[in-house]
Amino acid sequence: MDLREVFATNLRRLRNAKELSQEALAHEAGVSRGYLSQLEVGEFYASLKVIGRLAEALNVEPAELLRLPRRKSRVLLSAGGGAPYHARVIVH
């Protein structure tokens, strides 16, 4: 996943979490709704200035818009020779 996709995913996730329409967020950040839509699908790159304005409108730190997703992990429990269960984390 490239940084533009990371930004698009985070922007969409944060906007939805705040229950804002694209139009409302665009208005708060001083960008057009069409431009915001293009950012959310990863078609345009955002300048640092726009990232800052979007972060301010969403009430988050700019870094939150660029945060990489956490890797999925799962825990396997195993017992051997009467011993208590041991946990092993597998990261994908």
Distance bins in CASP14 RR format, pairs under 12 A and 6 or more apart:
PFRMAT RR
TARGET T0000
AUTHOR 0000-0000-0000
RMODE 2
METHOD distances of the structure
MODEL  1
1 7 0 0 0 0 0 1 0 0 0 0 0
1 8 0 0 0 0 1 0 0 0 0 0 0
1 9 1 0 0 1 0 0 0 0 0 0 0
1 10 0 0 0 0 0 1 0 0 0 0 0
1 42 0 0 0 0 0 1 0 0 0 0 0
1 66 0 0 0 0 0 1 0 0 0 0 0
1 67 0 0 0 0 0 1 0 0 0 0 0
1 68 1 0 0 1 0 0 0 0 0 0 0
1 69 1 0 0 1 0 0 0 0 0 0 0
1 71 0 0 0 0 0 1 0 0 0 0 0
2 8 0 0 0 0 1 0 0 0 0 0 0
2 9 0 0 0 0 0 1 0 0 0 0 0
2 42 0 0 0 0 1 0 0 0 0 0 0
2 45 0 0 0 0 0 1 0 0 0 0 0
2 66 0 0 0 0 0 1 0 0 0 0 0
2 68 0 0 0 0 0 1 0 0 0 0 0
3 9 0 0 0 0 0 1 0 0 0 0 0
3 10 0 0 0 0 0 1 0 0 0 0 0
3 42 0 0 0 0 0 1 0 0 0 0 0
3 45 0 0 0 0 1 0 0 0 0 0 0
3 46 0 0 0 0 0 1 0 0 0 0 0
3 51 0 0 0 0 0 1 0 0 0 0 0
3 65 0 0 0 0 0 1 0 0 0 0 0
3 66 1 0 0 1 0 0 0 0 0 0 0
3 67 0 0 0 0 0 1 0 0 0 0 0
3 68 0 0 0 0 1 0 0 0 0 0 0
4 10 0 0 0 0 0 1 0 0 0 0 0
4 11 0 0 0 0 0 1 0 0 0 0 0
4 38 0 0 0 0 0 1 0 0 0 0 0
4 39 0 0 0 0 1 0 0 0 0 0 0
4 40 0 0 0 0 0 1 0 0 0 0 0
4 41 0 0 0 0 1 0 0 0 0 0 0
4 42 1 0 1 0 0 0 0 0 0 0 0
4 43 0 0 0 0 1 0 0 0 0 0 0
4 44 0 0 0 0 1 0 0 0 0 0 0
4 45 1 0 1 0 0 0 0 0 0 0 0
4 46 0 0 0 0 1 0 0 0 0 0 0
4 51 0 0 0 0 0 1 0 0 0 0 0
4 65 0 0 0 0 0 1 0 0 0 0 0
4 66 0 0 0 0 0 1 0 0 0 0 0
5 11 0 0 0 0 0 1 0 0 0 0 0
5 12 0 0 0 0 0 1 0 0 0 0 0
5 39 0 0 0 0 0 1 0 0 0 0 0
5 40 0 0 0 0 0 1 0 0 0 0 0
5 41 0 0 0 0 1 0 0 0 0 0 0
5 42 1 0 0 1 0 0 0 0 0 0 0
5 43 0 0 0 0 0 1 0 0 0 0 0
5 45 0 0 0 0 0 1 0 0 0 0 0
5 66 0 0 0 0 0 1 0 0 0 0 0
5 68 0 0 0 0 0 1 0 0 0 0 0
5 69 0 0 0 0 1 0 0 0 0 0 0
6 12 0 0 0 0 0 1 0 0 0 0 0
6 13 0 0 0 0 0 1 0 0 0 0 0
6 42 0 0 0 0 1 0 0 0 0 0 0
6 45 0 0 0 0 0 1 0 0 0 0 0
6 46 0 0 0 0 0 1 0 0 0 0 0
6 51 0 0 0 0 0 1 0 0 0 0 0
6 63 0 0 0 0 0 1 0 0 0 0 0
6 64 0 0 0 0 0 1 0 0 0 0 0
6 65 0 0 0 0 1 0 0 0 0 0 0
6 66 1 0 0 1 0 0 0 0 0 0 0
6 67 1 0 0 1 0 0 0 0 0 0 0
6 68 1 0 1 0 0 0 0 0 0 0 0
6 69 1 0 0 1 0 0 0 0 0 0 0
6 70 0 0 0 0 0 1 0 0 0 0 0
7 13 0 0 0 0 0 1 0 0 0 0 0
7 14 0 0 0 0 0 1 0 0 0 0 0
7 38 0 0 0 0 0 1 0 0 0 0 0
7 39 1 0 0 1 0 0 0 0 0 0 0
7 40 0 0 0 0 1 0 0 0 0 0 0
7 41 0 0 0 0 0 1 0 0 0 0 0
7 42 1 0 0 1 0 0 0 0 0 0 0
7 43 0 0 0 0 0 1 0 0 0 0 0
7 44 0 0 0 0 1 0 0 0 0 0 0
7 45 0 0 0 0 1 0 0 0 0 0 0
7 46 1 0 0 1 0 0 0 0 0 0 0
7 47 0 0 0 0 0 1 0 0 0 0 0
7 48 0 0 0 0 0 1 0 0 0 0 0
7 50 0 0 0 0 0 1 0 0 0 0 0
7 51 1 0 0 1 0 0 0 0 0 0 0
7 52 0 0 0 0 0 1 0 0 0 0 0
7 54 0 0 0 0 1 0 0 0 0 0 0
7 55 0 0 0 0 0 1 0 0 0 0 0
7 62 0 0 0 0 0 1 0 0 0 0 0
7 63 0 0 0 0 0 1 0 0 0 0 0
7 64 0 0 0 0 0 1 0 0 0 0 0
7 65 1 0 1 0 0 0 0 0 0 0 0
7 66 1 0 1 0 0 0 0 0 0 0 0
7 67 0 0 0 0 1 0 0 0 0 0 0
7 68 0 0 0 0 0 1 0 0 0 0 0
7 69 0 0 0 0 0 1 0 0 0 0 0
8 14 0 0 0 0 0 1 0 0 0 0 0
8 15 0 0 0 0 0 1 0 0 0 0 0
8 36 0 0 0 0 0 1 0 0 0 0 0
8 37 0 0 0 0 0 1 0 0 0 0 0
8 38 0 0 0 0 1 0 0 0 0 0 0
8 39 1 0 0 1 0 0 0 0 0 0 0
8 40 1 0 1 0 0 0 0 0 0 0 0
8 41 1 0 0 1 0 0 0 0 0 0 0
8 42 1 1 0 0 0 0 0 0 0 0 0
8 43 0 0 0 0 1 0 0 0 0 0 0
8 44 0 0 0 0 1 0 0 0 0 0 0
8 45 0 0 0 0 0 1 0 0 0 0 0
8 46 0 0 0 0 1 0 0 0 0 0 0
8 54 0 0 0 0 0 1 0 0 0 0 0
8 65 0 0 0 0 1 0 0 0 0 0 0
8 66 0 0 0 0 0 1 0 0 0 0 0
9 15 0 0 0 0 0 1 0 0 0 0 0
9 16 0 0 0 0 0 1 0 0 0 0 0
9 39 0 0 0 0 0 1 0 0 0 0 0
9 40 0 0 0 0 1 0 0 0 0 0 0
9 41 0 0 0 0 0 1 0 0 0 0 0
9 42 0 0 0 0 1 0 0 0 0 0 0
9 64 0 0 0 0 0 1 0 0 0 0 0
9 65 0 0 0 0 1 0 0 0 0 0 0
9 66 0 0 0 0 0 1 0 0 0 0 0
9 67 0 0 0 0 1 0 0 0 0 0 0
9 68 0 0 0 0 0 1 0 0 0 0 0
9 69 1 0 0 1 0 0 0 0 0 0 0
10 16 0 0 0 0 0 1 0 0 0 0 0
10 17 0 0 0 0 0 1 0 0 0 0 0
10 39 0 0 0 0 0 1 0 0 0 0 0
10 40 0 0 0 0 1 0 0 0 0 0 0
10 42 0 0 0 0 0 1 0 0 0 0 0
10 46 0 0 0 0 0 1 0 0 0 0 0
10 51 0 0 0 0 0 1 0 0 0 0 0
10 54 0 0 0 0 1 0 0 0 0 0 0
10 55 0 0 0 0 0 1 0 0 0 0 0
10 58 0 0 0 0 1 0 0 0 0 0 0
10 60 0 0 0 0 1 0 0 0 0 0 0
10 61 0 0 0 0 0 1 0 0 0 0 0
10 62 0 0 0 0 0 1 0 0 0 0 0
10 63 0 0 0 0 1 0 0 0 0 0 0
10 64 1 0 0 1 0 0 0 0 0 0 0
10 65 1 0 1 0 0 0 0 0 0 0 0
10 66 1 0 0 1 0 0 0 0 0 0 0
10 67 1 0 0 1 0 0 0 0 0 0 0
10 68 0 0 0 0 1 0 0 0 0 0 0
10 69 0 0 0 0 1 0 0 0 0 0 0
11 17 0 0 0 0 0 1 0 0 0 0 0
11 18 0 0 0 0 0 1 0 0 0 0 0
11 20 0 0 0 0 0 1 0 0 0 0 0
11 22 0 0 0 0 1 0 0 0 0 0 0
11 25 0 0 0 0 1 0 0 0 0 0 0
11 26 0 0 0 0 0 1 0 0 0 0 0
11 29 0 0 0 0 0 1 0 0 0 0 0
11 31 0 0 0 0 0 1 0 0 0 0 0
11 35 0 0 0 0 0 1 0 0 0 0 0
11 36 1 0 0 1 0 0 0 0 0 0 0
11 37 0 0 0 0 0 1 0 0 0 0 0
11 38 0 0 0 0 0 1 0 0 0 0 0
11 39 1 0 1 0 0 0 0 0 0 0 0
11 40 1 0 1 0 0 0 0 0 0 0 0
11 41 0 0 0 0 1 0 0 0 0 0 0
11 42 0 0 0 0 1 0 0 0 0 0 0
11 44 0 0 0 0 0 1 0 0 0 0 0
11 46 0 0 0 0 1 0 0 0 0 0 0
11 50 0 0 0 0 0 1 0 0 0 0 0
11 51 0 0 0 0 1 0 0 0 0 0 0
11 52 0 0 0 0 0 1 0 0 0 0 0
11 53 0 0 0 0 0 1 0 0 0 0 0
11 54 1 0 0 1 0 0 0 0 0 0 0
11 55 0 0 0 0 1 0 0 0 0 0 0
11 57 0 0 0 0 0 1 0 0 0 0 0
11 58 0 0 0 0 1 0 0 0 0 0 0
11 60 0 0 0 0 0 1 0 0 0 0 0
11 62 0 0 0 0 0 1 0 0 0 0 0
11 64 0 0 0 0 1 0 0 0 0 0 0
11 65 1 0 1 0 0 0 0 0 0 0 0
11 66 0 0 0 0 1 0 0 0 0 0 0
11 67 0 0 0 0 0 1 0 0 0 0 0
12 18 0 0 0 0 0 1 0 0 0 0 0
12 20 0 0 0 0 0 1 0 0 0 0 0
12 22 0 0 0 0 1 0 0 0 0 0 0
12 25 0 0 0 0 0 1 0 0 0 0 0
12 36 0 0 0 0 1 0 0 0 0 0 0
12 37 0 0 0 0 0 1 0 0 0 0 0
12 39 0 0 0 0 1 0 0 0 0 0 0
12 40 1 0 1 0 0 0 0 0 0 0 0
12 41 0 0 0 0 1 0 0 0 0 0 0
12 42 0 0 0 0 1 0 0 0 0 0 0
12 54 0 0 0 0 0 1 0 0 0 0 0
12 58 0 0 0 0 0 1 0 0 0 0 0
12 65 0 0 0 0 0 1 0 0 0 0 0
13 20 0 0 0 0 0 1 0 0 0 0 0
13 40 0 0 0 0 1 0 0 0 0 0 0
13 58 0 0 0 0 0 1 0 0 0 0 0
13 60 0 0 0 0 0 1 0 0 0 0 0
13 64 0 0 0 0 1 0 0 0 0 0 0
13 65 0 0 0 0 1 0 0 0 0 0 0
13 67 0 0 0 0 0 1 0 0 0 0 0
13 69 0 0 0 0 1 0 0 0 0 0 0
14 20 0 0 0 0 1 0 0 0 0 0 0
14 25 0 0 0 0 1 0 0 0 0 0 0
14 29 0 0 0 0 0 1 0 0 0 0 0
14 39 0 0 0 0 0 1 0 0 0 0 0
14 40 0 0 0 0 0 1 0 0 0 0 0
14 51 0 0 0 0 0 1 0 0 0 0 0
14 54 0 0 0 0 1 0 0 0 0 0 0
14 55 0 0 0 0 1 0 0 0 0 0 0
14 57 0 0 0 0 1 0 0 0 0 0 0
14 58 1 0 1 0 0 0 0 0 0 0 0
14 59 0 0 0 0 1 0 0 0 0 0 0
14 60 1 0 0 1 0 0 0 0 0 0 0
14 61 0 0 0 0 0 1 0 0 0 0 0
14 62 0 0 0 0 0 1 0 0 0 0 0
14 64 1 0 0 1 0 0 0 0 0 0 0
14 65 1 0 0 1 0 0 0 0 0 0 0
14 66 0 0 0 0 0 1 0 0 0 0 0
14 67 0 0 0 0 0 1 0 0 0 0 0
15 21 0 0 0 0 1 0 0 0 0 0 0
15 22 1 0 0 1 0 0 0 0 0 0 0
15 23 0 0 0 0 0 1 0 0 0 0 0
15 24 0 0 0 0 1 0 0 0 0 0 0
15 25 1 0 1 0 0 0 0 0 0 0 0
15 26 0 0 0 0 1 0 0 0 0 0 0
15 28 0 0 0 0 0 1 0 0 0 0 0
15 29 0 0 0 0 0 1 0 0 0 0 0
15 33 0 0 0 0 0 1 0 0 0 0 0
15 36 0 0 0 0 1 0 0 0 0 0 0
15 37 0 0 0 0 0 1 0 0 0 0 0
15 39 0 0 0 0 0 1 0 0 0 0 0
15 40 1 0 0 1 0 0 0 0 0 0 0
15 54 0 0 0 0 1 0 0 0 0 0 0
15 55 0 0 0 0 0 1 0 0 0 0 0
15 57 0 0 0 0 1 0 0 0 0 0 0
15 58 1 0 0 1 0 0 0 0 0 0 0
15 59 0 0 0 0 0 1 0 0 0 0 0
15 60 0 0 0 0 0 1 0 0 0 0 0
15 65 0 0 0 0 0 1 0 0 0 0 0
16 22 0 0 0 0 0 1 0 0 0 0 0
16 24 0 0 0 0 0 1 0 0 0 0 0
16 25 0 0 0 0 0 1 0 0 0 0 0
16 40 0 0 0 0 1 0 0 0 0 0 0
16 58 0 0 0 0 0 1 0 0 0 0 0
17 25 0 0 0 0 0 1 0 0 0 0 0
17 58 0 0 0 0 1 0 0 0 0 0 0
17 59 0 0 0 0 0 1 0 0 0 0 0
17 60 0 0 0 0 1 0 0 0 0 0 0
17 64 0 0 0 0 0 1 0 0 0 0 0
18 24 0 0 0 0 1 0 0 0 0 0 0
18 25 1 0 0 1 0 0 0 0 0 0 0
18 28 0 0 0 0 1 0 0 0 0 0 0
18 54 0 0 0 0 0 1 0 0 0 0 0
18 55 0 0 0 0 0 1 0 0 0 0 0
18 57 0 0 0 0 1 0 0 0 0 0 0
18 58 1 0 0 1 0 0 0 0 0 0 0
18 59 1 0 0 1 0 0 0 0 0 0 0
18 60 0 0 0 0 1 0 0 0 0 0 0
18 64 0 0 0 0 0 1 0 0 0 0 0
19 25 0 0 0 0 0 1 0 0 0 0 0
19 58 0 0 0 0 0 1 0 0 0 0 0
20 26 0 0 0 0 1 0 0 0 0 0 0
20 27 0 0 0 0 1 0 0 0 0 0 0
20 28 1 0 0 1 0 0 0 0 0 0 0
20 29 0 0 0 0 0 1 0 0 0 0 0
20 33 0 0 0 0 0 1 0 0 0 0 0
20 36 0 0 0 0 0 1 0 0 0 0 0
20 40 0 0 0 0 0 1 0 0 0 0 0
20 54 0 0 0 0 0 1 0 0 0 0 0
20 57 0 0 0 0 1 0 0 0 0 0 0
20 58 1 0 0 1 0 0 0 0 0 0 0
20 59 0 0 0 0 0 1 0 0 0 0 0
21 27 0 0 0 0 1 0 0 0 0 0 0
21 28 0 0 0 0 0 1 0 0 0 0 0
21 33 0 0 0 0 1 0 0 0 0 0 0
21 36 0 0 0 0 1 0 0 0 0 0 0
21 37 0 0 0 0 0 1 0 0 0 0 0
21 40 0 0 0 0 0 1 0 0 0 0 0
22 28 0 0 0 0 0 1 0 0 0 0 0
22 29 0 0 0 0 0 1 0 0 0 0 0
22 31 0 0 0 0 1 0 0 0 0 0 0
22 32 0 0 0 0 1 0 0 0 0 0 0
22 33 1 0 1 0 0 0 0 0 0 0 0
22 34 1 0 0 1 0 0 0 0 0 0 0
22 35 0 0 0 0 1 0 0 0 0 0 0
22 36 1 0 1 0 0 0 0 0 0 0 0
22 37 1 0 1 0 0 0 0 0 0 0 0
22 38 0 0 0 0 0 1 0 0 0 0 0
22 39 0 0 0 0 1 0 0 0 0 0 0
22 40 1 0 0 1 0 0 0 0 0 0 0
22 41 0 0 0 0 0 1 0 0 0 0 0
22 54 0 0 0 0 0 1 0 0 0 0 0
22 57 0 0 0 0 0 1 0 0 0 0 0
23 29 0 0 0 0 0 1 0 0 0 0 0
23 30 0 0 0 0 0 1 0 0 0 0 0
23 31 0 0 0 0 0 1 0 0 0 0 0
23 32 0 0 0 0 1 0 0 0 0 0 0
23 33 1 0 1 0 0 0 0 0 0 0 0
23 34 0 0 0 0 1 0 0 0 0 0 0
23 35 0 0 0 0 0 1 0 0 0 0 0
23 36 0 0 0 0 1 0 0 0 0 0 0
23 37 0 0 0 0 1 0 0 0 0 0 0
24 30 0 0 0 0 0 1 0 0 0 0 0
24 31 0 0 0 0 0 1 0 0 0 0 0
24 33 0 0 0 0 1 0 0 0 0 0 0
24 36 0 0 0 0 1 0 0 0 0 0 0
24 57 0 0 0 0 1 0 0 0 0 0 0
24 58 0 0 0 0 0 1 0 0 0 0 0
25 31 0 0 0 0 1 0 0 0 0 0 0
25 32 0 0 0 0 0 1 0 0 0 0 0
25 33 0 0 0 0 1 0 0 0 0 0 0
25 34 0 0 0 0 0 1 0 0 0 0 0
25 35 0 0 0 0 0 1 0 0 0 0 0
25 36 1 0 0 1 0 0 0 0 0 0 0
25 37 0 0 0 0 0 1 0 0 0 0 0
25 39 0 0 0 0 0 1 0 0 0 0 0
25 40 0 0 0 0 1 0 0 0 0 0 0
25 50 0 0 0 0 0 1 0 0 0 0 0
25 53 0 0 0 0 0 1 0 0 0 0 0
25 54 1 0 0 1 0 0 0 0 0 0 0
25 55 0 0 0 0 0 1 0 0 0 0 0
25 56 0 0 0 0 0 1 0 0 0 0 0
25 57 1 0 1 0 0 0 0 0 0 0 0
25 58 1 0 0 1 0 0 0 0 0 0 0
25 59 0 0 0 0 0 1 0 0 0 0 0
25 60 0 0 0 0 0 1 0 0 0 0 0
26 32 1 0 0 1 0 0 0 0 0 0 0
26 33 1 0 1 0 0 0 0 0 0 0 0
26 34 1 0 0 1 0 0 0 0 0 0 0
26 35 1 0 0 1 0 0 0 0 0 0 0
26 36 1 0 1 0 0 0 0 0 0 0 0
26 37 0 0 0 0 1 0 0 0 0 0 0
26 38 0 0 0 0 0 1 0 0 0 0 0
26 39 0 0 0 0 1 0 0 0 0 0 0
26 40 0 0 0 0 0 1 0 0 0 0 0
26 50 0 0 0 0 0 1 0 0 0 0 0
26 53 0 0 0 0 0 1 0 0 0 0 0
26 54 0 0 0 0 1 0 0 0 0 0 0
26 57 0 0 0 0 1 0 0 0 0 0 0
26 58 0 0 0 0 0 1 0 0 0 0 0
27 33 0 0 0 0 1 0 0 0 0 0 0
27 34 0 0 0 0 0 1 0 0 0 0 0
27 35 0 0 0 0 0 1 0 0 0 0 0
27 36 0 0 0 0 1 0 0 0 0 0 0
27 53 0 0 0 0 0 1 0 0 0 0 0
27 54 0 0 0 0 0 1 0 0 0 0 0
27 57 0 0 0 0 1 0 0 0 0 0 0
28 36 0 0 0 0 0 1 0 0 0 0 0
28 52 0 0 0 0 0 1 0 0 0 0 0
28 53 0 0 0 0 1 0 0 0 0 0 0
28 54 0 0 0 0 1 0 0 0 0 0 0
28 55 0 0 0 0 0 1 0 0 0 0 0
28 56 0 0 0 0 1 0 0 0 0 0 0
28 57 1 1 0 0 0 0 0 0 0 0 0
28 58 0 0 0 0 1 0 0 0 0 0 0
28 59 0 0 0 0 1 0 0 0 0 0 0
29 35 0 0 0 0 1 0 0 0 0 0 0
29 36 1 0 0 1 0 0 0 0 0 0 0
29 39 0 0 0 0 0 1 0 0 0 0 0
29 46 0 0 0 0 0 1 0 0 0 0 0
29 47 0 0 0 0 0 1 0 0 0 0 0
29 49 0 0 0 0 0 1 0 0 0 0 0
29 50 1 0 0 1 0 0 0 0 0 0 0
29 51 0 0 0 0 1 0 0 0 0 0 0
29 52 0 0 0 0 1 0 0 0 0 0 0
29 53 1 0 1 0 0 0 0 0 0 0 0
29 54 1 0 1 0 0 0 0 0 0 0 0
29 55 0 0 0 0 1 0 0 0 0 0 0
29 56 1 0 0 1 0 0 0 0 0 0 0
29 57 1 0 1 0 0 0 0 0 0 0 0
29 58 0 0 0 0 1 0 0 0 0 0 0
29 59 0 0 0 0 0 1 0 0 0 0 0
29 65 0 0 0 0 0 1 0 0 0 0 0
30 36 0 0 0 0 1 0 0 0 0 0 0
30 49 0 0 0 0 0 1 0 0 0 0 0
30 50 0 0 0 0 1 0 0 0 0 0 0
30 52 0 0 0 0 0 1 0 0 0 0 0
30 53 1 0 0 1 0 0 0 0 0 0 0
30 54 0 0 0 0 1 0 0 0 0 0 0
30 56 0 0 0 0 0 1 0 0 0 0 0
30 57 0 0 0 0 1 0 0 0 0 0 0
31 37 0 0 0 0 0 1 0 0 0 0 0
31 38 0 0 0 0 1 0 0 0 0 0 0
31 39 0 0 0 0 1 0 0 0 0 0 0
31 40 0 0 0 0 0 1 0 0 0 0 0
31 44 0 0 0 0 0 1 0 0 0 0 0
31 46 0 0 0 0 1 0 0 0 0 0 0
31 47 0 0 0 0 0 1 0 0 0 0 0
31 49 0 0 0 0 0 1 0 0 0 0 0
31 50 1 0 0 1 0 0 0 0 0 0 0
31 51 0 0 0 0 0 1 0 0 0 0 0
31 52 0 0 0 0 0 1 0 0 0 0 0
31 53 1 0 0 1 0 0 0 0 0 0 0
31 54 1 0 0 1 0 0 0 0 0 0 0
31 57 0 0 0 0 1 0 0 0 0 0 0
32 38 0 0 0 0 1 0 0 0 0 0 0
32 39 0 0 0 0 0 1 0 0 0 0 0
32 44 0 0 0 0 0 1 0 0 0 0 0
32 50 0 0 0 0 0 1 0 0 0 0 0
33 39 0 0 0 0 0 1 0 0 0 0 0
33 40 0 0 0 0 0 1 0 0 0 0 0
34 40 0 0 0 0 1 0 0 0 0 0 0
34 41 0 0 0 0 0 1 0 0 0 0 0
34 43 0 0 0 0 0 1 0 0 0 0 0
34 44 0 0 0 0 1 0 0 0 0 0 0
35 41 0 0 0 0 0 1 0 0 0 0 0
35 42 0 0 0 0 0 1 0 0 0 0 0
35 43 0 0 0 0 1 0 0 0 0 0 0
35 44 1 0 0 1 0 0 0 0 0 0 0
35 45 0 0 0 0 0 1 0 0 0 0 0
35 46 0 0 0 0 1 0 0 0 0 0 0
35 47 0 0 0 0 0 1 0 0 0 0 0
35 50 0 0 0 0 1 0 0 0 0 0 0
35 53 0 0 0 0 0 1 0 0 0 0 0
35 54 0 0 0 0 0 1 0 0 0 0 0
36 42 0 0 0 0 0 1 0 0 0 0 0
36 43 0 0 0 0 0 1 0 0 0 0 0
36 44 0 0 0 0 1 0 0 0 0 0 0
36 46 0 0 0 0 1 0 0 0 0 0 0
36 50 0 0 0 0 1 0 0 0 0 0 0
36 53 0 0 0 0 0 1 0 0 0 0 0
36 54 0 0 0 0 1 0 0 0 0 0 0
36 57 0 0 0 0 0 1 0 0 0 0 0
36 58 0 0 0 0 0 1 0 0 0 0 0
37 43 0 0 0 0 1 0 0 0 0 0 0
37 44 0 0 0 0 1 0 0 0 0 0 0
38 44 1 0 1 0 0 0 0 0 0 0 0
38 45 0 0 0 0 1 0 0 0 0 0 0
38 46 0 0 0 0 1 0 0 0 0 0 0
38 50 0 0 0 0 0 1 0 0 0 0 0
39 45 0 0 0 0 1 0 0 0 0 0 0
39 46 1 0 1 0 0 0 0 0 0 0 0
39 47 0 0 0 0 0 1 0 0 0 0 0
39 50 1 0 0 1 0 0 0 0 0 0 0
39 51 0 0 0 0 1 0 0 0 0 0 0
39 53 0 0 0 0 0 1 0 0 0 0 0
39 54 0 0 0 0 1 0 0 0 0 0 0
39 65 0 0 0 0 1 0 0 0 0 0 0
40 46 0 0 0 0 0 1 0 0 0 0 0
40 54 0 0 0 0 0 1 0 0 0 0 0
40 65 0 0 0 0 0 1 0 0 0 0 0
44 50 0 0 0 0 1 0 0 0 0 0 0
44 51 0 0 0 0 0 1 0 0 0 0 0
45 51 0 0 0 0 1 0 0 0 0 0 0
45 66 0 0 0 0 0 1 0 0 0 0 0
46 52 0 0 0 0 1 0 0 0 0 0 0
46 53 0 0 0 0 1 0 0 0 0 0 0
46 54 1 0 0 1 0 0 0 0 0 0 0
46 55 0 0 0 0 0 1 0 0 0 0 0
46 62 0 0 0 0 0 1 0 0 0 0 0
46 65 0 0 0 0 1 0 0 0 0 0 0
46 66 0 0 0 0 1 0 0 0 0 0 0
47 53 0 0 0 0 1 0 0 0 0 0 0
47 54 0 0 0 0 0 1 0 0 0 0 0
47 62 0 0 0 0 0 1 0 0 0 0 0
48 54 0 0 0 0 0 1 0 0 0 0 0
48 55 0 0 0 0 0 1 0 0 0 0 0
48 62 1 0 0 1 0 0 0 0 0 0 0
48 63 0 0 0 0 0 1 0 0 0 0 0
48 65 0 0 0 0 0 1 0 0 0 0 0
48 66 0 0 0 0 0 1 0 0 0 0 0
49 55 0 0 0 0 0 1 0 0 0 0 0
49 56 0 0 0 0 0 1 0 0 0 0 0
49 62 0 0 0 0 0 1 0 0 0 0 0
50 56 0 0 0 0 0 1 0 0 0 0 0
50 57 0 0 0 0 0 1 0 0 0 0 0
50 62 0 0 0 0 0 1 0 0 0 0 0
50 65 0 0 0 0 1 0 0 0 0 0 0
51 57 0 0 0 0 0 1 0 0 0 0 0
51 58 0 0 0 0 0 1 0 0 0 0 0
51 60 0 0 0 0 0 1 0 0 0 0 0
51 61 0 0 0 0 0 1 0 0 0 0 0
51 62 1 0 1 0 0 0 0 0 0 0 0
51 63 0 0 0 0 1 0 0 0 0 0 0
51 64 0 0 0 0 0 1 0 0 0 0 0
51 65 1 0 1 0 0 0 0 0 0 0 0
51 66 1 0 0 1 0 0 0 0 0 0 0
52 58 0 0 0 0 1 0 0 0 0 0 0
52 59 0 0 0 0 0 1 0 0 0 0 0
52 60 0 0 0 0 1 0 0 0 0 0 0
52 61 0 0 0 0 1 0 0 0 0 0 0
52 62 1 0 1 0 0 0 0 0 0 0 0
52 63 0 0 0 0 0 1 0 0 0 0 0
52 64 0 0 0 0 0 1 0 0 0 0 0
52 65 0 0 0 0 1 0 0 0 0 0 0
52 66 0 0 0 0 0 1 0 0 0 0 0
53 60 0 0 0 0 0 1 0 0 0 0 0
53 62 0 0 0 0 1 0 0 0 0 0 0
53 65 0 0 0 0 0 1 0 0 0 0 0
54 60 0 0 0 0 1 0 0 0 0 0 0
54 61 0 0 0 0 0 1 0 0 0 0 0
54 62 0 0 0 0 1 0 0 0 0 0 0
54 64 0 0 0 0 0 1 0 0 0 0 0
54 65 1 0 0 1 0 0 0 0 0 0 0
54 66 0 0 0 0 0 1 0 0 0 0 0
55 61 1 0 0 1 0 0 0 0 0 0 0
55 62 1 0 1 0 0 0 0 0 0 0 0
55 63 0 0 0 0 1 0 0 0 0 0 0
55 64 1 0 0 1 0 0 0 0 0 0 0
55 65 1 0 1 0 0 0 0 0 0 0 0
55 66 0 0 0 0 1 0 0 0 0 0 0
55 67 0 0 0 0 0 1 0 0 0 0 0
56 62 0 0 0 0 1 0 0 0 0 0 0
56 64 0 0 0 0 0 1 0 0 0 0 0
56 65 0 0 0 0 0 1 0 0 0 0 0
57 65 0 0 0 0 0 1 0 0 0 0 0
58 64 1 0 0 1 0 0 0 0 0 0 0
58 65 1 0 0 1 0 0 0 0 0 0 0
59 65 0 0 0 0 0 1 0 0 0 0 0
60 66 0 0 0 0 0 1 0 0 0 0 0
60 67 0 0 0 0 1 0 0 0 0 0 0
61 67 0 0 0 0 1 0 0 0 0 0 0
69 92 0 0 0 0 0 1 0 0 0 0 0
70 91 0 0 0 0 1 0 0 0 0 0 0
70 92 0 0 0 0 0 1 0 0 0 0 0
71 89 0 0 0 0 0 1 0 0 0 0 0
71 90 0 0 0 0 0 1 0 0 0 0 0
71 91 1 0 1 0 0 0 0 0 0 0 0
71 92 1 0 0 1 0 0 0 0 0 0 0
72 89 0 0 0 0 0 1 0 0 0 0 0
72 90 0 0 0 0 1 0 0 0 0 0 0
72 91 1 0 0 1 0 0 0 0 0 0 0
72 92 1 0 1 0 0 0 0 0 0 0 0
73 87 0 0 0 0 0 1 0 0 0 0 0
73 88 0 0 0 0 0 1 0 0 0 0 0
73 89 1 0 1 0 0 0 0 0 0 0 0
73 90 1 0 0 1 0 0 0 0 0 0 0
73 91 1 0 1 0 0 0 0 0 0 0 0
73 92 1 0 0 1 0 0 0 0 0 0 0
74 87 0 0 0 0 0 1 0 0 0 0 0
74 88 0 0 0 0 1 0 0 0 0 0 0
74 89 1 0 0 1 0 0 0 0 0 0 0
74 90 1 0 1 0 0 0 0 0 0 0 0
74 91 0 0 0 0 1 0 0 0 0 0 0
74 92 1 0 0 1 0 0 0 0 0 0 0
75 85 0 0 0 0 0 1 0 0 0 0 0
75 86 0 0 0 0 0 1 0 0 0 0 0
75 87 1 0 1 0 0 0 0 0 0 0 0
75 88 1 0 0 1 0 0 0 0 0 0 0
75 89 1 0 1 0 0 0 0 0 0 0 0
75 90 1 0 0 1 0 0 0 0 0 0 0
75 91 0 0 0 0 0 1 0 0 0 0 0
76 85 0 0 0 0 1 0 0 0 0 0 0
76 86 0 0 0 0 1 0 0 0 0 0 0
76 87 1 0 0 1 0 0 0 0 0 0 0
76 88 1 0 1 0 0 0 0 0 0 0 0
76 89 1 0 0 1 0 0 0 0 0 0 0
76 90 1 0 0 1 0 0 0 0 0 0 0
76 91 0 0 0 0 0 1 0 0 0 0 0
77 83 0 0 0 0 0 1 0 0 0 0 0
77 84 0 0 0 0 1 0 0 0 0 0 0
77 85 1 0 1 0 0 0 0 0 0 0 0
77 86 1 0 0 1 0 0 0 0 0 0 0
77 87 1 0 1 0 0 0 0 0 0 0 0
77 88 1 0 0 1 0 0 0 0 0 0 0
77 89 0 0 0 0 0 1 0 0 0 0 0
77 90 0 0 0 0 0 1 0 0 0 0 0
78 84 0 0 0 0 0 1 0 0 0 0 0
78 85 1 0 0 1 0 0 0 0 0 0 0
78 86 1 0 1 0 0 0 0 0 0 0 0
78 87 0 0 0 0 1 0 0 0 0 0 0
78 88 1 0 0 1 0 0 0 0 0 0 0
78 90 0 0 0 0 0 1 0 0 0 0 0
79 85 1 0 1 0 0 0 0 0 0 0 0
79 86 1 0 0 1 0 0 0 0 0 0 0
79 87 0 0 0 0 0 1 0 0 0 0 0
79 88 0 0 0 0 0 1 0 0 0 0 0
80 86 0 0 0 0 1 0 0 0 0 0 0
END
